[in-house]
Structure formats: structure tokens, C-alpha cells
Amino acid sequence: MTTPLSNPQATHAPAGFLRAGDLVDLDPNLPTGVVLENGERVCVVRRGDTVWAVHDVCPHRGFALGGGDVVGEHEGAPIVECPWHGAHFSCATGAVLSGPCTDGIPTFPVQVINGVVYIGARQAAPDSENA
């Protein structure tokens, strides 16, 4: 499920970043799908004041990861579970940690400034947990 965050209007985003919304609108440890103003689908996960962002499309069947669950931790970051077929992905690296999916997902740099979440350009997806 893709959820708009409040105040979607662009403000003074850092260079190369787009405003995703306000930190307070993200439920802790709940993967939330967001569509950026450039049309990019991003799944964000908040833990305290830290936010991770991965591509909001599971490469297995193309379903959204937003609305899935956080099922653990990998490299200090949440693990997101695809709500459709149960694949697990590291929010730190985008690596697929368990299938049925065999491909990792792209990640995005995140900056939180004055309570506003900004998402940077997509980073390449790893091929596996060992990538």
C-alpha cells in the first residue's frame, strides 16, 4: 500500500534529494510505500529518528513491499518481508536474505532534516546477501 506523507509540497530539499514527507507520519517499524514527485516508488522504514529506504517493488512478482512487515534486523537495519510471498530484504543493503526472490532491491540514501524525510537517487541493487 502506498501512503502519502503529510505536506508533500517540495521545500528546500538537499541537492539531489526529493521530499518524501514528515518523519512523524511514519509509524515505527512499519514499511510504508511512498511515491516521490518523480514517480519513484520507495518503501521507507522508520526506527526512532532513522529512516531507511528501498525500492517498493519486490523483484519476484512486482508486488509492493510497503504494508509488509519488519521481521528482524540485518547489519543494524530492519529486514522487510514482502507481504505476498515472504521474501526478506535488508533495508541497509537491499540484499535478498531469503526467497522465493533471488534478486536484491535498490536502496536510496535518506536524510532527515528538521523532521522532514528526503530521499536521494536510487542505488544499484545487490545480486545476493553476499553482494
LINKABEL-V54471 format. One record per backbone hydrogen bond with DSSP energy under -0.5 kcal/mol. CO is the residue of the C=O (numbers start at 0). NH is the residue of the N-H. If there is no record, write none. Layout:
co=[CO/CO]
nh=[NH/NH]
//
This chain:
co=[0/0/10/13/17/19/20/21/22/24/26/26/28/30/31/32/33/33/35/39/39/40/41/41/42/43/44/45/46/49/51/52/53/57/62/64/68/68/71/73/76/77/77/78/79/80/81/86/87/87/88/89/93/94/94/95/97/105/106/107/108/110/110/112/114/115/116/116/117/118/120/122/125/127]
nh=[2/32/12/16/118/4/116/24/25/26/29/45/69/66/43/2/35/41/38/35/41/55/33/43/53/31/51/28/49/46/44/107/42/61/57/67/70/80/78/76/73/79/90/70/88/68/85/81/96/97/79/93/104/89/96/128/87/54/122/52/119/112/117/115/22/112/19/20/110/17/108/106/103/130]
//
